[in-house]
Amino acid sequence: MARAPAQVSLCRELVRPSEFGQFDVLSDIAHRHYVDGFSEESITACQKWLLLTVAAGDVITTRYLLYIEAIALEERGRNEEAITVARALLVGLGDSLEPMWRAKALSVVAEASTRLGRHGDAIAALAEADWLLQAIPTNTYGHLSASMAVALALRSLSLLEQADAALTGIRGGHDAGSDVYVLQELALLRTYWGAALLLIGREREAIGQFALGASRARAMVRLAASEGDIQMVARGEVIEAYTTMHLGEPALAAARVRAATQQFVARPELVETLLMQLVLAQEATTAGNFADALERLTTLISHTEIASREVWAATVQASLAQVHESQLGPHPGLDVWRTVARDAMIRVWSEREMRFAALRDRDHLRELAAETDRVGQASMQDPLTRLGNRRVLDRFMAQNPGRAWAVFVDVDHFKHINDTYSHAAGDRVLIALADILRAQSRDADLLVRYGGDEFLILPTGGEGAAVAVAQRVHEAVAAEQWSSIVDGLSVTVSIGVGQGADASPDPLAAADVALMSAKRTGRNQIVVAS
């Protein structure tokens, strides 16, 4: 798959090499359209080629095409459609975990929901995506890709500290080419952060963010140059130029932008294109070329509205106000506009704390649920054999009353094994027998360590299934190499099979009686209750 050379985040390019499908070349072409800034062409290609990949059963390429379509729709401001496509990707995953795909699709849902003002939906999707990261092996492209998606969703909610931590945490764990894209997102994040702070009147803090953005952009340029990636060098220089303008060097910034723009096509979908135009508009304003500045900024307004880039849209509006003021002089209306715009951004900024608290609360609830599940499983599990215990059996019998078939398995002369070979050897026998029961039973069968050396199987499928599993277990025990536990050891089992009676206070009584009969009449045999 091609990797994006622009503002498109790494989560939207990097994939595990083993995840290519039969028609991967199609997703590669669609992806190339997207990363080059041709989002509409990407959407059209995805929709056309999905018909083919679905019909051909190419699941992997279908997932890529759905994901590319979703992020391209999002880039065009078609957020409702992006959510619909992302949810179609989630539905297509079925019951399988697929944490990378789920995390990425949920991150699209979170980012698009944020742009639609549905912050509750966004936080719910983001919390689940963030939780899924734990299930993806670290130092893999899957983890990198999903982490980038989550980081960008965090940024969309203005949770910038958390987004920066997520991005910083994945830098340096992959090849240099990958790190270029991570540095790009880190540089853009700090630039975005500085612009937001400027809008709410926190100039000193904004300067600090621009300085960090410049440092990361320079690191990106150096690394991209070492990789021979000219386009990424140019984009890094544009990011650095924008920060340089805010650090007091507008002429230098404009010169660097003009040099960098020779190396890439300034498509409106690219954030670097927006930064470039802001720098050149500032240069035009300073030179008194107000018509040029107004033309550049007016064009940017429509682009930011399409892509739902609220902070950048407000930045463009602030630059427009500056142009009008430079051209026409101070005006009370501009001061009113600045006050209203600043108050709106301050409200958005203040909501960050509530959003973070909501995200943190969801994480805590998930942690509590996971811990409760672990504790609950421990209380229902035999610690030695890891089979179910009597609590599992009691719950099952309460939920499934009726004439269930049961299979009791008892180790013959188990006390003799303990006394002759040690209790440690006896424990190993029980563990090995539990493994045999798992291997010879079906997934739907309930396995329980009933007590001591006695085990219980509650099979599905009636008498035939019960007798069949009893025979498989008996044969497997006979074939087991018990001497591998301790020299001279041999193990046999007695098995009783029976059906519970509706009126009986003990639905396992028939199988228990059959087991006793097997032991009394010689052991090492199966008895089925008549």
VENRA-V31514 format. One record per helix or strand of 2 or more residues. SS is the DSSP state (~ for helix, > for strand). FROM is the first residue (numbers start at 1). LEN is the number of residues. If there is no record, write none. Layout:
BEGIN
ss & from & len
SS & FROM & LEN
SS & FROM & LEN
END
This chain:
BEGIN
ss & from & len
~ & 10 & 3
~ & 17 & 3
~ & 24 & 12
~ & 39 & 18
~ & 59 & 17
~ & 79 & 14
~ & 99 & 17
~ & 119 & 17
~ & 141 & 16
~ & 160 & 11
~ & 176 & 24
~ & 203 & 24
~ & 230 & 17
~ & 250 & 14
~ & 271 & 16
~ & 290 & 17
~ & 310 & 19
~ & 332 & 48
~ & 390 & 10
> & 405 & 7
~ & 414 & 8
~ & 423 & 18
> & 446 & 6
> & 454 & 5
~ & 462 & 18
~ & 482 & 3
> & 493 & 7
~ & 509 & 12
> & 526 & 3
END
